[in-house]
């Protein structure tokens, strides 16, 4: 399965919150614009060639409240039938080599994809902005590495990070600091 080693990056503030805590977080949907990461730059995680772009999916309401999740889950079959755009939302795929591996960067903000198929990108180059499109309950960026872009047949590959300590595989719920806050992408 292509999502085997996928990672969701949820931008948080200094208190570890993705958005301010209000009554809407408990009982209603929230505007994606109220989230820390919404609209922030998303950079290419590796150098390569752009092989897929998709833009135009709406950024929908965020859902942190358990009360709002049943209605969201009821829409899951429709999203699955809608294909890659409905699941990944606005997204970009970078081919690291001639025949992969491939890095999918998904849930970008509508209208923010800034690269085109065939473009060559460098690691760290802005490719879009964090959004809440596709199969997403709050603004975040989904990243997965696969051996193919034939999504039903793709196999996930581990995603590692170059840090000051060397190559690292992140742990579950690990907070990764960006270069601007003292860490390294």
Secondary structure, DSSP 8 states (H G I E B T S, - for coil): -TTTT-EEE----TTS-SB---HHHHHS-B-GGGBTTTT-EEE-SS-EEEEEEE-------B--SHHHHHHHHHTHHHHHHT-HHHHH-EEEEEESSTT--EEEEEEE-TT-----TT-EE-TT-EEEEBB--SS-SSSBEEEEEES-S-TTT--EE---EEETTEEE---TT-----GGGT---
